[in-house]
Amino acid sequence: MIRYSKQVAQLTAIAAAAVLAAPAFAATDTNANAEFDTTYLNKSQDQISQGGRIEVNITGKTKVGDGYVAGKGTAILNNNGSATTDDSWVEGGMGAFSVRLGRFEATALASTPADVLVVGRVGYMGDKLRGRSIGNQDSYVANAPARINGQPHFTFTGDLGGGMAIEFGLVEENTGTNQSSKSAKFGIRPVVKFAAGPVSGAVGFEKSGLSGSKVGIAGTGAFDLGGGAGVGLNLASEGKNAANNEISTATGFGVFGTFGPVTAEVQAGKDHFGNKGNYAYVTYGMPFFGTPAMFYIGVSTGKTPVAQTLVGTVANTPLLTGNVKETGIRARVHYDF
């Protein structure tokens, strides 16, 4: 009986310790959503296309006293059979200070709300060192690094109080096949975020650590009109570098607004060679057959500066290359599981 009692006491002590330690374990959350598009582009060789993906998010956060650690992983399962990673980061902090590292996007310095379809691009939007696909987007700069994953990316954020915070981004850019030397080349991206009543926004600058790079300044602001309506403004400018045969400051400026189910934006600018670009889009959203899922119709027209050679489907990666006008329409279904 004595031996049995000792075993019971030991098991009870272990169980009690496990219960006391339980709050230290991370609260993990898993969620997913589906998004599928059918797109028509007027001048594309493949005028009608369909694409989509399932997005799976895993997040966790553990708090111990004033400190915490958090993480997120996002898997993208594309309907073409491929799989990619979107977010993949870890963050820690204490009090008003936090640091994040991994694959993620830092604060946007240009807003593109409800951008279901955007064709065209302006010269600069303050996003070269924002994250995920980090790298100098001026593909005509000889020493620009390859736009690859795996580049070291950190942000240090401090809460200034009064609805203000500062975010300092640090990016090691001398990565890939276009290395000019073996030494580290760090780019910086300080951003101040603010929110006061109906006004919110962010302003900052970015400076690449690579030779021949320029300073870019950008900002975005929004004003909440109430009743599901709001308006905003984007402004961005990046200086030229004569050593790269650039003749012009790259710019981007525009306005956007949301009025109930309708969102619209108009943006214009030019690249470092004076090539003009622009885009305009309108998006309308409504419930999908009366369910919590959403159905969107997006219409867009725009022009991409000739010097840009990237290809994509959103504002910061143009659909078409060259100084070509394009117009398109897209139907999207978005469902949060």
Phi and psi in degrees as GROMACS dihedral restraints (atoms count N, CA, C in turn):
[ dihedral_restraints ]
;  ai    aj    ak    al  type     phi  dphi    fc
    3     4     5     6     1   -64.2    20    10
    4     5     6     7     1   -44.5    20    10
    6     7     8     9     1   -62.7    20    10
    7     8     9    10     1   -41.5    20    10
    9    10    11    12     1   -62.1    20    10
   10    11    12    13     1   -41.7    20    10
   12    13    14    15     1   -63.2    20    10
   13    14    15    16     1   -37.4    20    10
   15    16    17    18     1   -65.1    20    10
   16    17    18    19     1   -40.2    20    10
   18    19    20    21     1   -65.2    20    10
   19    20    21    22     1   -42.2    20    10
   21    22    23    24     1   -62.0    20    10
   22    23    24    25     1   -41.7    20    10
   24    25    26    27     1   -63.6    20    10
   25    26    27    28     1   -40.4    20    10
   27    28    29    30     1   -64.9    20    10
   28    29    30    31     1   -44.9    20    10
   30    31    32    33     1   -64.3    20    10
   31    32    33    34     1   -39.7    20    10
   33    34    35    36     1   -62.7    20    10
   34    35    36    37     1   -41.2    20    10
   36    37    38    39     1   -64.7    20    10
   37    38    39    40     1   -40.1    20    10
   39    40    41    42     1   -65.5    20    10
   40    41    42    43     1   -44.1    20    10
   42    43    44    45     1   -63.1    20    10
   43    44    45    46     1   -41.6    20    10
   45    46    47    48     1   -63.5    20    10
   46    47    48    49     1   -41.0    20    10
   48    49    50    51     1   -63.6    20    10
   49    50    51    52     1   -38.6    20    10
   51    52    53    54     1   -65.7    20    10
   52    53    54    55     1   -40.0    20    10
   54    55    56    57     1   -65.5    20    10
   55    56    57    58     1   -42.6    20    10
   57    58    59    60     1   -66.6    20    10
   58    59    60    61     1   -31.8    20    10
   60    61    62    63     1   -82.8    20    10
   61    62    63    64     1   -15.3    20    10
   63    64    65    66     1   -55.9    20    10
   64    65    66    67     1   -40.8    20    10
   66    67    68    69     1   -61.8    20    10
   67    68    69    70     1   -17.4    20    10
   69    70    71    72     1   -79.2    20    10
   70    71    72    73     1   -15.9    20    10
   72    73    74    75     1   -73.5    20    10
   73    74    75    76     1   151.1    20    10
   75    76    77    78     1   -69.9    20    10
   76    77    78    79     1   140.6    20    10
   78    79    80    81     1   -86.2    20    10
   79    80    81    82     1   106.3    20    10
   81    82    83    84     1   -95.6    20    10
   82    83    84    85     1   136.9    20    10
   84    85    86    87     1  -127.4    20    10
   85    86    87    88     1   138.6    20    10
   87    88    89    90     1  -125.2    20    10
   88    89    90    91     1   129.6    20    10
   90    91    92    93     1  -143.3    20    10
   91    92    93    94     1   163.4    20    10
   93    94    95    96     1  -148.7    20    10
   94    95    96    97     1   159.2    20    10
   96    97    98    99     1  -148.8    20    10
   97    98    99   100     1   157.4    20    10
   99   100   101   102     1  -118.2    20    10
  100   101   102   103     1   141.5    20    10
  102   103   104   105     1  -143.5    20    10
  103   104   105   106     1   122.3    20    10
  105   106   107   108     1  -132.9    20    10
  106   107   108   109     1   134.5    20    10
  108   109   110   111     1  -119.2    20    10
  109   110   111   112     1   144.4    20    10
  111   112   113   114     1  -123.7    20    10
  112   113   114   115     1   121.6    20    10
  114   115   116   117     1  -124.4    20    10
  115   116   117   118     1   139.0    20    10
  117   118   119   120     1  -119.4    20    10
  118   119   120   121     1   126.0    20    10
  120   121   122   123     1  -119.6    20    10
  121   122   123   124     1   128.7    20    10
  123   124   125   126     1   -63.1    20    10
  124   125   126   127     1   -42.2    20    10
  126   127   128   129     1  -107.1    20    10
  127   128   129   130     1     3.8    20    10
  129   130   131   132     1   -74.8    20    10
  130   131   132   133     1   147.1    20    10
  132   133   134   135     1   -64.0    20    10
  133   134   135   136     1   -37.6    20    10
  135   136   137   138     1  -102.5    20    10
  136   137   138   139     1    86.9    20    10
  138   139   140   141     1   -64.1    20    10
  139   140   141   142     1   -38.4    20    10
  141   142   143   144     1  -115.3    20    10
  142   143   144   145     1   126.5    20    10
  144   145   146   147     1  -140.4    20    10
  145   146   147   148     1   162.1    20    10
  147   148   149   150     1  -137.1    20    10
  148   149   150   151     1   134.8    20    10
  150   151   152   153     1  -146.3    20    10
  151   152   153   154     1   165.0    20    10
  153   154   155   156     1  -178.7    20    10
  154   155   156   157     1   172.8    20    10
  156   157   158   159     1  -158.9    20    10
  157   158   159   160     1   158.6    20    10
  159   160   161   162     1  -106.8    20    10
  160   161   162   163     1   127.2    20    10
  162   163   164   165     1  -107.4    20    10
  163   164   165   166     1   125.7    20    10
  165   166   167   168     1  -117.0    20    10
  166   167   168   169     1   123.2    20    10
  168   169   170   171     1  -114.1    20    10
  169   170   171   172     1   133.6    20    10
  171   172   173   174     1  -122.9    20    10
  172   173   174   175     1   121.4    20    10
  174   175   176   177     1  -127.6    20    10
  175   176   177   178     1   155.4    20    10
  177   178   179   180     1  -154.1    20    10
  178   179   180   181     1   152.0    20    10
  180   181   182   183     1  -151.9    20    10
  181   182   183   184     1   134.7    20    10
  183   184   185   186     1  -126.2    20    10
  184   185   186   187     1   129.6    20    10
  186   187   188   189     1  -112.2    20    10
  187   188   189   190     1   134.6    20    10
  189   190   191   192     1  -134.3    20    10
  190   191   192   193     1   105.4    20    10
  192   193   194   195     1    64.8    20    10
  193   194   195   196     1  -128.4    20    10
  195   196   197   198     1   -87.4    20    10
  196   197   198   199     1    -6.0    20    10
  198   199   200   201     1  -100.6    20    10
  199   200   201   202     1   161.6    20    10
  201   202   203   204     1  -153.1    20    10
  202   203   204   205     1   160.7    20    10
  204   205   206   207     1  -135.7    20    10
  205   206   207   208     1   140.8    20    10
  207   208   209   210     1  -141.6    20    10
  208   209   210   211     1   159.8    20    10
  210   211   212   213     1  -154.0    20    10
  211   212   213   214     1   159.7    20    10
  213   214   215   216     1  -149.2    20    10
  214   215   216   217     1   139.7    20    10
  216   217   218   219     1  -132.8    20    10
  217   218   219   220     1   132.8    20    10
  219   220   221   222     1  -125.7    20    10
  220   221   222   223     1   119.3    20    10
  222   223   224   225     1  -102.6    20    10
  223   224   225   226     1   134.3    20    10
  225   226   227   228     1  -111.4    20    10
  226   227   228   229     1   116.1    20    10
  228   229   230   231     1  -103.7    20    10
  229   230   231   232     1   102.2    20    10
  231   232   233   234     1   -81.7    20    10
  232   233   234   235     1   151.1    20    10
  234   235   236   237     1   -77.0    20    10
  235   236   237   238     1    -1.6    20    10
  237   238   239   240     1   -90.0    20    10
  238   239   240   241     1     6.0    20    10
  240   241   242   243     1    96.7    20    10
  241   242   243   244     1    -7.8    20    10
  243   244   245   246     1   -91.6    20    10
  244   245   246   247     1   164.2    20    10
  246   247   248   249     1  -136.6    20    10
  247   248   249   250     1   138.0    20    10
  249   250   251   252     1  -136.0    20    10
  250   251   252   253     1   172.6    20    10
  252   253   254   255     1  -112.9    20    10
  253   254   255   256     1   134.5    20    10
  255   256   257   258     1   -99.2    20    10
  256   257   258   259     1   -90.3    20    10
  258   259   260   261     1   -84.2    20    10
  259   260   261   262     1   145.0    20    10
  261   262   263   264     1  -160.4    20    10
  262   263   264   265     1    91.4    20    10
  264   265   266   267     1  -146.8    20    10
  265   266   267   268     1   165.0    20    10
  267   268   269   270     1  -131.7    20    10
  268   269   270   271     1   146.1    20    10
  270   271   272   273     1  -139.3    20    10
  271   272   273   274     1   142.6    20    10
  273   274   275   276     1  -139.2    20    10
  274   275   276   277     1   154.8    20    10
  276   277   278   279     1  -167.7    20    10
  277   278   279   280     1   171.2    20    10
  279   280   281   282     1  -152.2    20    10
  280   281   282   283     1   129.0    20    10
  282   283   284   285     1    64.2    20    10
  283   284   285   286     1  -125.0    20    10
  285   286   287   288     1   -93.6    20    10
  286   287   288   289     1     4.7    20    10
  288   289   290   291     1  -116.3    20    10
  289   290   291   292     1   141.7    20    10
  291   292   293   294     1  -148.9    20    10
  292   293   294   295     1   157.4    20    10
  294   295   296   297     1  -134.1    20    10
  295   296   297   298     1   139.1    20    10
  297   298   299   300     1  -127.5    20    10
  298   299   300   301     1   141.8    20    10
  300   301   302   303     1  -143.2    20    10
  301   302   303   304     1   150.1    20    10
  303   304   305   306     1   129.7    20    10
  304   305   306   307     1  -145.9    20    10
  306   307   308   309     1  -108.0    20    10
  307   308   309   310     1   115.9    20    10
  309   310   311   312     1  -168.0    20    10
  310   311   312   313     1   170.9    20    10
  312   313   314   315     1  -105.9    20    10
  313   314   315   316     1   130.5    20    10
  315   316   317   318     1   -78.4    20    10
  316   317   318   319     1  -173.8    20    10
  318   319   320   321     1   -59.5    20    10
  319   320   321   322     1   134.4    20    10
  321   322   323   324     1   -75.4    20    10
  322   323   324   325     1   137.4    20    10
  324   325   326   327     1  -104.7    20    10
  325   326   327   328     1     7.8    20    10
  327   328   329   330     1  -146.3    20    10
  328   329   330   331     1   126.5    20    10
  330   331   332   333     1   -93.3    20    10
  331   332   333   334     1   134.7    20    10
  333   334   335   336     1  -133.0    20    10
  334   335   336   337     1    71.4    20    10
  336   337   338   339     1   -66.3    20    10
  337   338   339   340     1   141.8    20    10
  339   340   341   342     1    50.4    20    10
  340   341   342   343     1    46.3    20    10
  342   343   344   345     1   -84.9    20    10
  343   344   345   346     1    67.5    20    10
  345   346   347   348     1   -61.1    20    10
  346   347   348   349     1   -42.0    20    10
  348   349   350   351     1  -142.5    20    10
  349   350   351   352     1   126.6    20    10
  351   352   353   354     1  -133.7    20    10
  352   353   354   355     1   118.7    20    10
  354   355   356   357     1  -112.5    20    10
  355   356   357   358     1   136.4    20    10
  357   358   359   360     1   104.0    20    10
  358   359   360   361     1   174.6    20    10
  360   361   362   363     1  -161.8    20    10
  361   362   363   364     1   151.4    20    10
  363   364   365   366     1   -99.5    20    10
  364   365   366   367     1   178.8    20    10
  366   367   368   369     1   -72.0    20    10
  367   368   369   370     1   -32.5    20    10
  369   370   371   372     1  -156.4    20    10
  370   371   372   373     1   140.3    20    10
  372   373   374   375     1  -135.9    20    10
  373   374   375   376     1    13.6    20    10
  375   376   377   378     1    69.3    20    10
  376   377   378   379     1    30.1    20    10
  378   379   380   381     1  -120.8    20    10
  379   380   381   382     1    11.0    20    10
  381   382   383   384     1   -67.5    20    10
  382   383   384   385     1   -32.1    20    10
  384   385   386   387     1  -115.0    20    10
  385   386   387   388     1    24.2    20    10
  387   388   389   390     1   -73.2    20    10
  388   389   390   391     1   -39.2    20    10
  390   391   392   393     1   137.0    20    10
  391   392   393   394     1   177.3    20    10
  393   394   395   396     1    64.0    20    10
  394   395   396   397     1   -82.3    20    10
  396   397   398   399     1   -96.8    20    10
  397   398   399   400     1    77.8    20    10
  399   400   401   402     1   -82.8    20    10
  400   401   402   403     1   141.7    20    10
  402   403   404   405     1   153.0    20    10
  403   404   405   406     1   162.2    20    10
  405   406   407   408     1   -70.3    20    10
  406   407   408   409     1   114.4    20    10
  408   409   410   411     1   -77.4    20    10
  409   410   411   412     1    -8.5    20    10
  411   412   413   414     1   -76.7    20    10
  412   413   414   415     1    89.6    20    10
  414   415   416   417     1   -65.2    20    10
  415   416   417   418     1   -14.7    20    10
  417   418   419   420     1   -87.1    20    10
  418   419   420   421     1    -1.3    20    10
  420   421   422   423     1   -81.8    20    10
  421   422   423   424     1   123.3    20    10
  423   424   425   426     1   -60.1    20    10
  424   425   426   427     1   -37.8    20    10
  426   427   428   429     1   -99.1    20    10
  427   428   429   430     1    19.5    20    10
  429   430   431   432     1   -67.0    20    10
  430   431   432   433     1   137.2    20    10
  432   433   434   435     1   -74.0    20    10
  433   434   435   436     1   157.9    20    10
  435   436   437   438     1   -63.6    20    10
  436   437   438   439     1   141.3    20    10
  438   439   440   441     1   -82.7    20    10
  439   440   441   442     1    85.4    20    10
  441   442   443   444     1  -123.0    20    10
  442   443   444   445     1   164.8    20    10
  444   445   446   447     1   -81.8    20    10
  445   446   447   448     1   166.7    20    10
  447   448   449   450     1    94.9    20    10
  448   449   450   451     1    -0.3    20    10
  450   451   452   453     1   -76.3    20    10
  451   452   453   454     1   132.7    20    10
  453   454   455   456     1   -57.7    20    10
  454   455   456   457     1   129.2    20    10
  456   457   458   459     1  -140.0    20    10
  457   458   459   460     1   125.7    20    10
  459   460   461   462     1  -132.4    20    10
  460   461   462   463     1   146.8    20    10
  462   463   464   465     1  -130.5    20    10
  463   464   465   466     1   139.3    20    10
  465   466   467   468     1  -117.5    20    10
  466   467   468   469     1   120.5    20    10
  468   469   470   471     1  -119.9    20    10
  469   470   471   472     1   134.6    20    10
  471   472   473   474     1  -128.1    20    10
  472   473   474   475     1   132.7    20    10
  474   475   476   477     1   -82.9    20    10
  475   476   477   478     1   117.3    20    10
  477   478   479   480     1   -88.6    20    10
  478   479   480   481     1    -8.0    20    10
  480   481   482   483     1    82.7    20    10
  481   482   483   484     1   164.5    20    10
  483   484   485   486     1    64.8    20    10
  484   485   486   487     1    27.0    20    10
  486   487   488   489     1    80.5    20    10
  487   488   489   490     1    13.2    20    10
  489   490   491   492     1  -117.6    20    10
  490   491   492   493     1   146.5    20    10
  492   493   494   495     1  -147.8    20    10
  493   494   495   496     1   152.0    20    10
  495   496   497   498     1  -116.7    20    10
  496   497   498   499     1   136.4    20    10
  498   499   500   501     1  -123.1    20    10
  499   500   501   502     1   124.5    20    10
  501   502   503   504     1  -114.4    20    10
  502   503   504   505     1   112.8    20    10
  504   505   506   507     1   -95.3    20    10
  505   506   507   508     1   140.8    20    10
  507   508   509   510     1  -132.0    20    10
  508   509   510   511     1   123.6    20    10
  510   511   512   513     1  -129.2    20    10
  511   512   513   514     1   128.8    20    10
  513   514   515   516     1   -91.3    20    10
  514   515   516   517     1   114.0    20    10
  516   517   518   519     1  -100.7    20    10
  517   518   519   520     1   -18.7    20    10
  519   520   521   522     1   -78.1    20    10
  520   521   522   523     1    69.2    20    10
  522   523   524   525     1  -133.5    20    10
  523   524   525   526     1   147.1    20    10
  525   526   527   528     1   100.2    20    10
  526   527   528   529     1  -160.4    20    10
  528   529   530   531     1   -86.0    20    10
  529   530   531   532     1    -8.9    20    10
  531   532   533   534     1  -102.3    20    10
  532   533   534   535     1    27.4    20    10
  534   535   536   537     1   -65.1    20    10
  535   536   537   538     1   131.6    20    10
  537   538   539   540     1   -86.5    20    10
  538   539   540   541     1   -20.0    20    10
  540   541   542   543     1  -162.9    20    10
  541   542   543   544     1   173.7    20    10
  543   544   545   546     1   -84.8    20    10
  544   545   546   547     1   -12.7    20    10
  546   547   548   549     1   -72.9    20    10
  547   548   549   550     1   152.6    20    10
  549   550   551   552     1   -70.0    20    10
  550   551   552   553     1   141.7    20    10
  552   553   554   555     1  -125.7    20    10
  553   554   555   556     1   108.6    20    10
  555   556   557   558     1  -100.1    20    10
  556   557   558   559     1   132.7    20    10
  558   559   560   561     1  -100.9    20    10
  559   560   561   562     1   151.2    20    10
  561   562   563   564     1  -122.5    20    10
  562   563   564   565     1   151.7    20    10
  564   565   566   567     1  -148.7    20    10
  565   566   567   568     1    81.5    20    10
  567   568   569   570     1   -79.2    20    10
  568   569   570   571     1   137.1    20    10
  570   571   572   573     1  -137.5    20    10
  571   572   573   574     1   136.6    20    10
  573   574   575   576     1  -108.3    20    10
  574   575   576   577     1   124.5    20    10
  576   577   578   579     1  -106.3    20    10
  577   578   579   580     1   144.3    20    10
  579   580   581   582     1  -144.7    20    10
  580   581   582   583     1   151.7    20    10
  582   583   584   585     1  -154.8    20    10
  583   584   585   586     1   124.1    20    10
  585   586   587   588     1  -148.3    20    10
  586   587   588   589     1   107.5    20    10
  588   589   590   591     1    62.1    20    10
  589   590   591   592     1  -126.8    20    10
  591   592   593   594     1   -82.3    20    10
  592   593   594   595     1    -4.3    20    10
  594   595   596   597     1  -102.3    20    10
  595   596   597   598     1   135.3    20    10
  597   598   599   600     1  -150.3    20    10
  598   599   600   601     1   162.0    20    10
  600   601   602   603     1   166.5    20    10
  601   602   603   604     1  -169.1    20    10
  603   604   605   606     1  -154.9    20    10
  604   605   606   607     1   145.5    20    10
  606   607   608   609     1  -142.0    20    10
  607   608   609   610     1   142.7    20    10
  609   610   611   612     1  -171.9    20    10
  610   611   612   613     1  -173.2    20    10
  612   613   614   615     1  -143.1    20    10
  613   614   615   616     1   163.2    20    10
  615   616   617   618     1  -136.9    20    10
  616   617   618   619     1   140.4    20    10
  618   619   620   621     1  -136.1    20    10
  619   620   621   622     1   114.5    20    10
  621   622   623   624     1   -68.7    20    10
  622   623   624   625     1   150.1    20    10
  624   625   626   627     1   -86.8    20    10
  625   626   627   628     1    -3.3    20    10
  627   628   629   630     1   -81.3    20    10
  628   629   630   631     1   150.9    20    10
  630   631   632   633     1   -65.4    20    10
  631   632   633   634     1   145.4    20    10
  633   634   635   636     1    81.9    20    10
  634   635   636   637     1     6.8    20    10
  636   637   638   639     1   -85.7    20    10
  637   638   639   640     1   164.0    20    10
  639   640   641   642     1  -120.6    20    10
  640   641   642   643     1   169.5    20    10
  642   643   644   645     1   -95.4    20    10
  643   644   645   646     1   129.4    20    10
  645   646   647   648     1  -112.9    20    10
  646   647   648   649     1   135.9    20    10
  648   649   650   651     1  -119.8    20    10
  649   650   651   652     1   135.4    20    10
  651   652   653   654     1  -151.6    20    10
  652   653   654   655     1   158.6    20    10
  654   655   656   657     1  -161.8    20    10
  655   656   657   658     1   154.6    20    10
  657   658   659   660     1  -140.5    20    10
  658   659   660   661     1   143.5    20    10
  660   661   662   663     1  -142.5    20    10
  661   662   663   664     1   150.6    20    10
  663   664   665   666     1  -137.4    20    10
  664   665   666   667     1   149.3    20    10
  666   667   668   669     1  -127.6    20    10
  667   668   669   670     1   120.3    20    10
  669   670   671   672     1   -81.6    20    10
  670   671   672   673     1   117.2    20    10
  672   673   674   675     1   -86.0    20    10
  673   674   675   676     1    -9.5    20    10
  675   676   677   678     1    85.1    20    10
  676   677   678   679     1   161.4    20    10
  678   679   680   681     1    64.8    20    10
  679   680   681   682     1    29.3    20    10
  681   682   683   684     1    78.4    20    10
  682   683   684   685     1    18.2    20    10
  684   685   686   687     1  -122.3    20    10
  685   686   687   688     1   150.8    20    10
  687   688   689   690     1  -168.3    20    10
  688   689   690   691     1   157.6    20    10
  690   691   692   693     1  -132.6    20    10
  691   692   693   694     1   161.6    20    10
  693   694   695   696     1  -159.7    20    10
  694   695   696   697     1   175.9    20    10
  696   697   698   699     1  -142.2    20    10
  697   698   699   700     1   140.1    20    10
  699   700   701   702     1  -119.4    20    10
  700   701   702   703     1   136.5    20    10
  702   703   704   705     1  -139.5    20    10
  703   704   705   706     1   134.6    20    10
  705   706   707   708     1  -153.6    20    10
  706   707   708   709     1   145.6    20    10
  708   709   710   711     1  -153.7    20    10
  709   710   711   712     1   136.1    20    10
  711   712   713   714     1  -130.2    20    10
  712   713   714   715     1   129.5    20    10
  714   715   716   717     1   -65.0    20    10
  715   716   717   718     1   160.5    20    10
  717   718   719   720     1   -91.5    20    10
  718   719   720   721     1   164.0    20    10
  720   721   722   723     1  -131.3    20    10
  721   722   723   724     1   109.0    20    10
  723   724   725   726     1   -62.8    20    10
  724   725   726   727     1   -27.5    20    10
  726   727   728   729     1   -63.7    20    10
  727   728   729   730     1   -23.4    20    10
  729   730   731   732     1   -99.5    20    10
  730   731   732   733     1    17.8    20    10
  732   733   734   735     1    63.4    20    10
  733   734   735   736     1    25.0    20    10
  735   736   737   738     1   -81.5    20    10
  736   737   738   739     1   140.8    20    10
  738   739   740   741     1  -118.9    20    10
  739   740   741   742     1    -2.8    20    10
  741   742   743   744     1  -147.1    20    10
  742   743   744   745     1   151.3    20    10
  744   745   746   747     1   -71.7    20    10
  745   746   747   748     1   134.3    20    10
  747   748   749   750     1   -82.0    20    10
  748   749   750   751     1   135.2    20    10
  750   751   752   753     1  -135.6    20    10
  751   752   753   754     1   162.6    20    10
  753   754   755   756     1  -157.8    20    10
  754   755   756   757     1   129.3    20    10
  756   757   758   759     1  -150.6    20    10
  757   758   759   760     1   146.2    20    10
  759   760   761   762     1  -177.1    20    10
  760   761   762   763     1   178.8    20    10
  762   763   764   765     1  -131.0    20    10
  763   764   765   766     1   154.8    20    10
  765   766   767   768     1  -145.3    20    10
  766   767   768   769     1   159.7    20    10
  768   769   770   771     1  -158.5    20    10
  769   770   771   772     1   150.6    20    10
  771   772   773   774     1  -124.5    20    10
  772   773   774   775     1   129.9    20    10
  774   775   776   777     1  -134.4    20    10
  775   776   777   778     1    91.3    20    10
  777   778   779   780     1    63.3    20    10
  778   779   780   781     1  -122.8    20    10
  780   781   782   783     1   -81.9    20    10
  781   782   783   784     1    -1.2    20    10
  783   784   785   786     1  -109.5    20    10
  784   785   786   787     1   131.9    20    10
  786   787   788   789     1  -127.9    20    10
  787   788   789   790     1   139.0    20    10
  789   790   791   792     1  -141.1    20    10
  790   791   792   793     1   150.8    20    10
  792   793   794   795     1  -148.3    20    10
  793   794   795   796     1   144.6    20    10
  795   796   797   798     1  -130.5    20    10
  796   797   798   799     1   128.9    20    10
  798   799   800   801     1  -138.3    20    10
  799   800   801   802     1   142.8    20    10
  801   802   803   804     1  -144.0    20    10
  802   803   804   805     1   161.6    20    10
  804   805   806   807     1   171.9    20    10
  805   806   807   808     1  -169.7    20    10
  807   808   809   810     1  -145.9    20    10
  808   809   810   811     1   159.3    20    10
  810   811   812   813     1   -93.9    20    10
  811   812   813   814     1  -171.6    20    10
  813   814   815   816     1   -71.9    20    10
  814   815   816   817     1    -7.2    20    10
  816   817   818   819     1  -110.8    20    10
  817   818   819   820     1    13.7    20    10
  819   820   821   822     1    81.6    20    10
  820   821   822   823     1     4.0    20    10
  822   823   824   825     1   -74.2    20    10
  823   824   825   826     1   126.6    20    10
  825   826   827   828     1   -85.8    20    10
  826   827   828   829     1   143.6    20    10
  828   829   830   831     1  -139.3    20    10
  829   830   831   832     1   159.9    20    10
  831   832   833   834     1  -164.5    20    10
  832   833   834   835     1   166.7    20    10
  834   835   836   837     1  -157.1    20    10
  835   836   837   838     1   155.2    20    10
  837   838   839   840     1  -143.8    20    10
  838   839   840   841     1   140.1    20    10
  840   841   842   843     1  -146.6    20    10
  841   842   843   844     1   154.9    20    10
  843   844   845   846     1  -133.4    20    10
  844   845   846   847     1   133.0    20    10
  846   847   848   849     1  -126.2    20    10
  847   848   849   850     1   135.0    20    10
  849   850   851   852     1  -122.4    20    10
  850   851   852   853     1   131.9    20    10
  852   853   854   855     1  -122.4    20    10
  853   854   855   856     1   146.4    20    10
  855   856   857   858     1  -153.9    20    10
  856   857   858   859     1   157.9    20    10
  858   859   860   861     1   -60.7    20    10
  859   860   861   862     1   143.9    20    10
  861   862   863   864     1   -87.2    20    10
  862   863   864   865     1   104.4    20    10
  864   865   866   867     1    54.4    20    10
  865   866   867   868     1    37.2    20    10
  867   868   869   870     1    73.5    20    10
  868   869   870   871     1    12.3    20    10
  870   871   872   873     1   -99.0    20    10
  871   872   873   874     1   175.0    20    10
  873   874   875   876     1   -66.8    20    10
  874   875   876   877     1   -17.2    20    10
  876   877   878   879     1   -67.2    20    10
  877   878   879   880     1   158.3    20    10
  879   880   881   882     1  -118.8    20    10
  880   881   882   883     1   143.0    20    10
  882   883   884   885     1  -114.8    20    10
  883   884   885   886     1   128.1    20    10
  885   886   887   888     1  -121.3    20    10
  886   887   888   889     1   144.7    20    10
  888   889   890   891     1  -118.7    20    10
  889   890   891   892     1   123.4    20    10
  891   892   893   894     1  -120.4    20    10
  892   893   894   895     1   132.4    20    10
  894   895   896   897     1  -121.5    20    10
  895   896   897   898     1   134.8    20    10
  897   898   899   900     1  -146.6    20    10
  898   899   900   901     1   149.3    20    10
  900   901   902   903     1  -140.8    20    10
  901   902   903   904     1   147.7    20    10
  903   904   905   906     1  -178.0    20    10
  904   905   906   907     1   177.9    20    10
  906   907   908   909     1  -138.5    20    10
  907   908   909   910     1   137.4    20    10
  909   910   911   912     1  -103.2    20    10
  910   911   912   913     1   132.3    20    10
  912   913   914   915     1   -55.5    20    10
  913   914   915   916     1   143.0    20    10
  915   916   917   918     1   -62.2    20    10
  916   917   918   919     1   -28.8    20    10
  918   919   920   921     1   -75.3    20    10
  919   920   921   922     1   -17.8    20    10
  921   922   923   924     1   -77.8    20    10
  922   923   924   925     1   139.0    20    10
  924   925   926   927     1  -127.7    20    10
  925   926   927   928     1     4.8    20    10
  927   928   929   930     1   -76.5    20    10
  928   929   930   931     1   157.6    20    10
  930   931   932   933     1  -131.3    20    10
  931   932   933   934     1   132.5    20    10
  933   934   935   936     1  -169.6    20    10
  934   935   936   937     1  -157.2    20    10
  936   937   938   939     1  -133.6    20    10
  937   938   939   940     1     5.8    20    10
  939   940   941   942     1  -126.9    20    10
  940   941   942   943     1   179.6    20    10
  942   943   944   945     1   -60.4    20    10
  943   944   945   946     1   -36.9    20    10
  945   946   947   948     1   -91.2    20    10
  946   947   948   949     1     7.7    20    10
  948   949   950   951     1  -144.8    20    10
  949   950   951   952     1   102.3    20    10
  951   952   953   954     1   -65.1    20    10
  952   953   954   955     1   151.6    20    10
  954   955   956   957     1   -70.6    20    10
  955   956   957   958     1   -36.0    20    10
  957   958   959   960     1  -123.1    20    10
  958   959   960   961     1   152.4    20    10
  960   961   962   963     1   -98.1    20    10
  961   962   963   964     1   157.8    20    10
  963   964   965   966     1    87.0    20    10
  964   965   966   967     1   164.6    20    10
  966   967   968   969     1   -80.4    20    10
  967   968   969   970     1    68.6    20    10
  969   970   971   972     1  -124.0    20    10
  970   971   972   973     1   134.9    20    10
  972   973   974   975     1   -81.0    20    10
  973   974   975   976     1   146.2    20    10
  975   976   977   978     1  -146.2    20    10
  976   977   978   979     1   151.6    20    10
  978   979   980   981     1  -136.1    20    10
  979   980   981   982     1   140.5    20    10
  981   982   983   984     1  -152.3    20    10
  982   983   984   985     1   169.7    20    10
  984   985   986   987     1  -140.2    20    10
  985   986   987   988     1   141.5    20    10
  987   988   989   990     1  -136.6    20    10
  988   989   990   991     1   137.7    20    10
  990   991   992   993     1  -107.4    20    10
  991   992   993   994     1   129.4    20    10
  993   994   995   996     1  -129.2    20    10
  994   995   996   997     1   138.4    20    10
  996   997   998   999     1  -114.5    20    10
  997   998   999  1000     1   125.2    20    10
  999  1000  1001  1002     1  -123.0    20    10
 1000  1001  1002  1003     1   126.4    20    10
 1002  1003  1004  1005     1  -132.9    20    10
 1003  1004  1005  1006     1   118.2    20    10
 1005  1006  1007  1008     1   -87.7    20    10
 1006  1007  1008  1009     1   117.9    20    10
